[in-house]
Amino acid sequence: MSKKIEETSNSNNIAFSPLPAVGNSLSAGSALSGVVFGYNNGACAYSYTSNGGQTWSPVQTIEGFSAIKFVAFSSASDGVVVGYDSTRQGSIGAYSYTTDGGKTWANTQTIPAFSTITSIAFNSSTNGVAVGDQSNNLGVYSNITNSGQTWSPAQTVPGGIPGRTSINSVAFSSALNGAMCGTNGVYSYTIDGGRTWASAQIITGFSGIANAVAFSSVATGAAVGSHGLYSYTTTSGQTWAPAQIITGFNNTIYSIAFSSAKTGTAVGLGGLYSYTTDGGQTWAPAQKISDFNTISSVAFSSPSNGMLVGANTKGTLGLYSCTTDGGITWNAPQTFEGFSQIAVVAFAK
């Protein structure tokens, strides 16, 4: 497929050393394809792996984006990256797709109904939902087919209020059940695979922004966000427990991912992370990973192996750290050459 990329380092793959890295001791069912997106001298850029994270390609730029918000795979080969383009008048939602596991990406396309596309999730190998905002901070979504190559017209989230119900994240727990969350702890849920969504509601006590939602099982999941807040669901996102604060997490939580039905990791500002071993209902006190100022994203390639990414305290070096125990402990951070900041990481299903 067509692509617009430019190599920004030498042609040799980047080998992460010292190991262990994400792909070491790969278990059955481990994801081999993965990508990281971030910034290189102000330009949006990416790198890919085809061996579960043991080595990564040289960093390459991707045109048509001013910022990258999220990336997700629907299969081992198909994925979508979303964000926005602000080089024109105002900000316009932007996306691109891959059909080869993240090695190459189609020419970036824009959707004017979105001012930004903040998140995307798949509930099958072909179908999914993308969410984001209009210019008035009203949450919108689009149903996607053909593994992200075809998008339906954007629709507003039912019950949304301009300026108060922007949407930051969406996730599915099954082919039918899913949830989205956003500003002021707003959430909505679907029981028909994302075709329709319930009227927006507010998670009790969730002041600020719910930045991310993820599921550990069909019924169980968690949402995280401002002020170290989290909430959990045991009803596939239809109802949520009152928000609580993760002990010691006195900053914003940006990302959450589960490595198994019980174990998950939340990461955020200040280089902090926390983990859960009960599907998100309780969380260990936050811990600091040295050298990170921001940990922006976390993802797992298997129940044991995972990677978190972000930037150093000056915002001049892209950093990563790896786990081999499902996110309970993380290795010392290392520099990812070619990135000044890494925004998101994802591994194929």
C-alpha positions in Angstrom: 0.0 0.0 0.0 1.0 3.6 -0.4 3.1 5.2 2.4 4.9 8.4 3.2 7.8 7.7 5.5 11.3 8.9 6.0 14.1 7.1 7.8 15.7 9.1 10.5 18.4 6.8 11.6 20.6 4.1 10.1 19.2 1.0 8.4 20.1 -1.4 11.1 17.5 -2.6 13.5 17.7 -1.3 17.1 18.6 -4.2 19.5 17.6 -3.5 23.0 20.4 -4.4 25.4 20.8 -5.3 28.1 17.8 -7.6 28.1 15.3 -8.8 29.2 13.2 -7.0 26.8 9.5 -7.3 25.8 10.0 -10.3 23.6 12.4 -12.4 25.6 11.3 -15.9 26.5 8.2 -15.5 24.4 5.3 -17.7 25.5 2.6 -19.3 23.5 0.2 -16.7 22.2 2.7 -13.8 22.5 2.2 -10.9 20.1 5.1 -10.6 17.7 4.1 -7.4 15.9 4.1 -4.1 17.8 4.7 -0.3 17.3 5.6 2.8 19.2 4.7 6.3 18.1 6.1 9.5 19.3 8.1 12.5 18.2 11.5 13.2 16.6 12.6 16.8 16.4 8.9 17.9 16.4 7.8 15.4 13.8 5.5 12.5 14.5 7.4 9.2 14.1 7.2 5.5 14.7 9.2 2.3 15.0 8.0 -1.3 14.7 9.0 -4.7 15.9 8.3 -8.1 14.3 9.7 -10.3 17.1 7.8 -9.2 20.2 10.1 -6.3 21.0 13.5 -7.9 21.0 14.6 -5.6 18.2 12.9 -2.5 16.7 13.2 -0.8 13.3 14.9 2.5 12.8 12.6 5.5 13.7 10.6 6.8 10.7 8.4 9.9 10.3 4.7 9.7 9.5 3.2 12.6 7.7 -0.2 14.3 8.2 -0.2 14.2 12.0 0.5 17.1 14.4 -0.1 14.8 17.4 -0.5 11.0 17.9 -3.1 10.0 20.5 -3.6 6.2 20.3 -2.8 3.1 18.3 -4.6 -0.3 18.2 -4.4 -3.5 16.3 -7.4 -5.6 15.1 -5.2 -8.6 14.1 -1.6 -9.5 13.7 -1.4 -7.4 10.5 -4.0 -4.7 10.7 -4.0 -1.7 12.9 -4.9 2.0 13.1 -3.2 5.1 14.6 -5.2 8.2 15.4 -4.6 11.8 16.5 -5.1 15.2 14.8 -3.7 17.6 12.2 -3.5 21.2 13.2 -1.6 22.5 10.2 -4.8 23.6 8.6 -7.4 26.0 9.9 -8.2 24.6 13.4 -7.6 21.0 14.4 -8.9 18.1 12.4 -9.1 14.4 13.4 -6.5 12.3 11.6 -5.9 8.6 11.1 -3.8 6.1 9.2 -3.8 2.3 8.9 -1.4 -0.5 8.4 -1.9 -4.0 6.8 1.5 -5.4 7.5 1.9 -5.3 11.3 3.0 -1.7 11.5 5.9 -1.7 9.1 4.2 0.7 6.7 1.3 3.1 7.1 -1.2 4.4 4.5 -1.3 8.1 3.6 -2.9 9.9 6.6 -6.6 10.8 6.1 -8.6 13.4 8.0 -12.2 13.5 9.3 -13.5 17.1 9.8 -16.3 15.9 12.1 -13.5 15.3 14.7 -11.3 18.0 16.0 -9.2 15.2 17.4 -9.5 11.4 17.5 -8.4 10.3 20.9 -8.8 6.5 20.9 -9.8 3.5 19.0 -10.8 -0.1 19.9 -11.7 -3.2 18.0 -14.2 -5.8 18.9 -13.4 -8.1 16.0 -10.7 -8.5 13.3 -12.6 -6.0 11.1 -14.9 -3.9 13.2 -14.4 -1.3 15.9 -15.1 2.2 17.2 -13.1 5.4 17.3 -13.9 8.3 19.7 -12.9 11.9 20.1 -14.1 15.4 20.2 -15.7 18.1 18.1 -14.4 21.7 18.3 -16.9 22.5 21.1 -15.5 19.6 23.3 -18.5 17.4 22.6 -17.8 13.7 22.5 -18.3 12.0 19.1 -17.7 8.5 17.8 -17.5 6.6 14.5 -18.0 3.0 13.7 -15.2 1.5 11.7 -15.1 -1.5 9.4 -12.6 -3.1 7.1 -10.0 -3.1 9.9 -10.1 0.7 10.1 -10.0 1.5 6.4 -13.7 2.5 6.3 -15.3 5.0 8.7 -19.0 5.8 9.2 -20.1 9.4 9.7 -19.4 10.7 13.2 -22.2 10.8 15.7 -22.4 12.6 19.0 -22.5 10.5 22.2 -26.1 10.4 23.5 -26.7 12.8 26.4 -23.4 14.7 25.7 -23.1 18.3 26.8 -20.8 20.7 24.8 -17.7 21.6 26.8 -18.4 19.0 29.4 -18.4 15.5 27.8 -15.4 15.1 25.6 -14.3 11.5 25.2 -10.8 10.3 25.7 -10.9 6.5 25.6 -12.9 3.5 24.4 -12.5 -0.3 25.0 -14.4 -3.5 24.4 -14.7 -6.4 26.8 -16.4 -8.7 24.2 -17.8 -8.6 20.7 -20.9 -6.8 22.1 -19.9 -5.0 25.3 -17.8 -1.9 25.6 -17.4 1.4 27.3 -16.0 4.9 26.7 -14.9 7.6 29.2 -13.8 11.2 29.3 -14.1 14.7 30.8 -15.7 15.0 34.3 -15.7 11.3 34.7 -18.3 10.9 31.9 -18.9 7.4 30.5 -21.2 5.5 28.2 -21.6 1.9 27.3 -22.7 -0.3 24.4 -24.2 -3.8 24.4 -24.5 -4.2 20.6 -20.8 -3.9 19.5 -20.7 -0.1 19.4 -23.6 0.5 17.0 -25.5 2.3 19.7 -24.4 3.8 23.0 -26.3 4.5 26.3 -26.9 8.1 27.4 -23.8 9.6 29.0 -23.5 9.3 32.8 -21.0 10.4 35.4 -18.8 8.1 37.5 -19.4 9.2 41.1 -16.5 11.2 42.6 -14.5 11.2 39.4 -13.5 14.9 39.3 -11.4 15.9 36.4 -10.7 13.7 33.4 -11.1 9.9 32.9 -8.2 9.4 30.5 -8.3 5.7 29.8 -10.4 2.6 30.2 -9.5 -1.1 29.8 -11.1 -4.5 30.5 -9.5 -7.5 32.1 -12.4 -9.8 31.4 -15.9 -9.7 29.9 -17.4 -8.2 33.0 -14.4 -6.5 34.8 -12.5 -3.4 33.9 -11.1 -0.1 35.2 -10.9 3.6 34.3 -8.2 6.0 35.3 -7.4 9.7 35.1 -6.8 13.0 36.9 -5.5 13.2 40.4 -4.6 9.5 40.6 -8.3 8.6 40.4 -9.6 5.2 39.3 -12.9 3.4 39.2 -13.8 -0.2 38.4 -16.7 -2.0 36.8 -18.0 -5.6 37.2 -20.9 -5.1 34.8 -19.1 -4.7 31.4 -19.0 -0.9 31.9 -22.7 -0.4 32.5 -22.1 0.7 36.1 -19.0 1.9 37.9 -17.9 2.0 41.5 -17.3 5.4 43.1 -13.9 6.8 42.2 -10.9 6.3 44.6 -7.4 7.5 44.6 -4.4 5.2 44.1 -2.2 5.7 47.2 0.8 7.8 46.3 -0.4 8.6 42.8 -0.6 12.4 43.2 -0.5 13.0 39.5 -2.5 12.3 36.3 -2.8 8.7 35.2 -2.6 8.5 31.4 -2.8 4.8 30.5 -3.9 1.4 31.7 -3.5 -2.1 30.4 -4.1 -5.6 31.7 -1.7 -8.5 31.2 -4.2 -11.1 32.5 -7.7 -11.4 33.9 -6.4 -10.2 37.3 -3.1 -8.3 36.7 -2.8 -4.8 35.2 -0.7 -1.7 35.2 -1.6 2.0 35.3 1.0 4.7 34.4 1.2 8.5 34.4 2.8 11.8 35.1 5.9 11.9 37.4 7.2 8.6 36.2 4.7 6.8 38.4 3.1 3.4 38.0 0.8 1.1 40.0 -0.4 -2.4 39.6 -3.5 -4.4 40.4 -3.9 -8.2 41.0 -7.7 -8.3 41.3 -8.8 -7.0 38.0 -8.6 -3.3 38.9 -10.7 -3.2 42.1 -7.7 -2.4 44.3 -4.2 -1.0 43.4 -0.8 -1.1 45.0 0.7 2.1 46.2 2.3 4.1 43.3 6.0 3.6 42.6 8.4 5.9 40.8 10.5 4.7 37.9 13.7 6.7 37.8 14.5 9.1 34.9 10.9 9.3 33.7 9.0 12.5 33.9 6.1 11.2 32.0 5.0 7.6 31.4 2.4 8.0 28.6 1.5 4.5 27.6 1.7 0.8 28.7 1.0 -2.4 26.7 1.6 -6.1 27.0 2.7 -8.6 24.4 2.0 -11.6 26.6 0.8 -12.3 30.2 4.4 -11.8 31.3 6.0 -9.4 29.0 5.2 -5.7 28.6 6.5 -2.3 27.9 5.9 1.2 29.1 7.1 4.4 27.3 7.4 8.1 27.8 10.1 10.8 28.2 12.8 12.0 30.5 12.5 15.0 32.8 13.6 17.5 30.1 11.3 16.0 27.5 14.3 15.5 25.2 14.7 11.7 25.3 12.2 8.9 24.6 12.4 6.3 27.3 11.1 2.8 27.7 11.1 0.1 30.4 10.1 -3.6 30.2 8.6 -6.1 32.5 8.7 -9.9 32.6 6.3 -10.5 35.5 3.1 -9.0 34.1 3.8 -5.4 35.3 4.5 -6.0 39.0 8.1 -4.8 38.5 9.9 -2.9 35.7 13.5 -2.8 34.5 15.6 0.3 34.7 14.6 2.7 31.8 16.6 2.9 28.6 16.7 5.4 25.8 14.9 4.7 22.6 17.2 6.2 19.9 15.5 8.5 17.5 12.7 9.6 19.8 12.6 12.8 21.9 9.3 11.6 23.4 7.2 8.4 23.0 3.5 8.8 23.1 2.0 5.3 22.7 2.9 1.7 22.5 0.8 -1.2 21.2 1.2 -4.9 20.4 -0.9 -6.9 17.9 -3.6 -9.2 19.1 
